[in-house]
Amino acid sequence: MDRPVMFVAMICLSDFEADMGATLVAPGSHRFPAPDLRTDPDEQLRDIGSGLVPLTAKAGSALFWASRTWHRQGGSTSDKTRVSLGVHWSQHFVKPQDFYPAIEHDDVYETLTDADKDLLDFKVVKEYAGAIAPRTPDDRRTKMNVRHPYVPELVKGGARHAVPLDVTGAVPDN
């Protein structure tokens, strides 16, 4: 079996009942061939000999599945609210859908402590994974432990040039 690259965890803060729009999964589908996105998923499941089952659980439970597991939200017919905390774990080379170092507003970034930045993944793994390139020569919003030089879009014969980075990792003043 291939090594998983991402896992999903759903921590149930309320009961998860089938009629509350519980997440539907196809058991064993992490071993299925990749889905054909042009074909109806229900038809593909029938062809494979599988089907969807709701993930139900009591409040305080945690549900885990490999990211390659075929899943989707079920329809809700209940007036109850389903509340959970979703967590994703991935290999260091996989960028998450909400990549906080890249989407954090500058005014918010300026208020973060080093501990906050560490929690939000503002560190590079093994020198290359998760790197954020500076947006401007003086961009301070970048990874905490690795600095890369600012490299503007360069056009042959243009006026813009790459800005060198000194060995201390400081961003030069312009």
Solvent accessible surface area in square Angstrom, and as a share of the most:
residue,aa,sasa,rsa
1,M,164,0.73
2,D,99,0.51
3,R,191,0.70
4,P,38,0.24
5,V,56,0.32
6,M,48,0.22
7,F,79,0.33
8,V,13,0.08
9,A,13,0.10
10,M,35,0.16
11,I,60,0.30
12,C,0,0.00
13,L,106,0.53
14,S,25,0.16
15,D,50,0.26
16,F,3,0.01
17,E,56,0.25
18,A,57,0.44
19,D,65,0.34
20,M,11,0.05
21,G,0,0.00
22,A,1,0.01
23,T,8,0.04
24,L,36,0.18
25,V,12,0.07
26,A,0,0.00
27,P,79,0.50
28,G,21,0.20
29,S,1,0.01
30,H,40,0.18
31,R,163,0.59
32,F,45,0.19
33,P,97,0.61
34,A,93,0.72
35,P,59,0.37
36,D,53,0.27
37,L,164,0.82
38,R,218,0.79
39,T,44,0.25
40,D,72,0.37
41,P,68,0.43
42,D,49,0.25
43,E,75,0.34
44,Q,23,0.10
45,L,7,0.03
46,R,159,0.58
47,D,114,0.59
48,I,71,0.36
49,G,70,0.67
50,S,30,0.19
51,G,36,0.34
52,L,47,0.24
53,V,67,0.39
54,P,56,0.35
55,L,34,0.17
56,T,74,0.43
57,A,20,0.16
58,K,144,0.61
59,A,54,0.42
60,G,68,0.66
61,S,38,0.25
62,A,48,0.37
63,L,26,0.13
64,F,142,0.59
65,W,23,0.08
66,A,14,0.11
67,S,31,0.20
68,R,93,0.34
69,T,13,0.08
70,W,31,0.11
71,H,85,0.38
72,R,100,0.36
73,Q,126,0.56
74,G,9,0.09
75,G,66,0.63
76,S,65,0.42
77,T,123,0.72
78,S,28,0.18
79,D,142,0.74
80,K,112,0.48
81,T,102,0.59
82,R,59,0.22
83,V,68,0.39
84,S,45,0.29
85,L,94,0.47
86,G,50,0.48
87,V,68,0.39
88,H,115,0.51
89,W,132,0.46
90,S,32,0.20
91,Q,38,0.17
92,H,63,0.28
93,F,119,0.50
94,V,39,0.22
95,K,103,0.43
96,P,59,0.37
97,Q,183,0.81
98,D,81,0.42
99,F,24,0.10
100,Y,102,0.39
101,P,1,0.01
102,A,49,0.38
103,I,99,0.50
104,E,26,0.12
105,H,131,0.59
106,D,70,0.36
107,D,105,0.55
108,V,63,0.36
109,Y,15,0.06
110,E,124,0.55
111,T,104,0.60
112,L,31,0.15
113,T,79,0.46
114,D,97,0.50
115,A,77,0.60
116,D,52,0.27
117,K,29,0.12
118,D,71,0.37
119,L,152,0.76
120,L,48,0.24
121,D,68,0.35
122,F,0,0.00
123,K,79,0.34
124,V,9,0.05
125,V,62,0.35
126,K,143,0.60
127,E,112,0.50
128,Y,136,0.52
129,A,7,0.06
130,G,10,0.10
131,A,38,0.30
132,I,17,0.09
133,A,75,0.58
134,P,14,0.09
135,R,109,0.40
136,T,61,0.36
137,P,33,0.21
138,D,90,0.46
139,D,10,0.05
140,R,135,0.49
141,R,15,0.05
142,T,4,0.03
143,K,3,0.01
144,M,66,0.30
145,N,80,0.41
146,V,18,0.10
147,R,54,0.20
148,H,56,0.25
149,P,56,0.35
150,Y,28,0.11
151,V,93,0.53
152,P,11,0.07
153,E,149,0.67
154,L,94,0.47
155,V,111,0.64
156,K,205,0.87
157,G,86,0.82
158,G,33,0.32
159,A,98,0.76
160,R,140,0.51
161,H,133,0.59
162,A,52,0.40
163,V,25,0.15
164,P,107,0.67
165,L,51,0.25
166,D,71,0.37
167,V,156,0.89
168,T,113,0.66
169,G,20,0.19
170,A,52,0.40
171,V,16,0.09
172,P,48,0.30
173,D,133,0.69
174,N,143,0.73
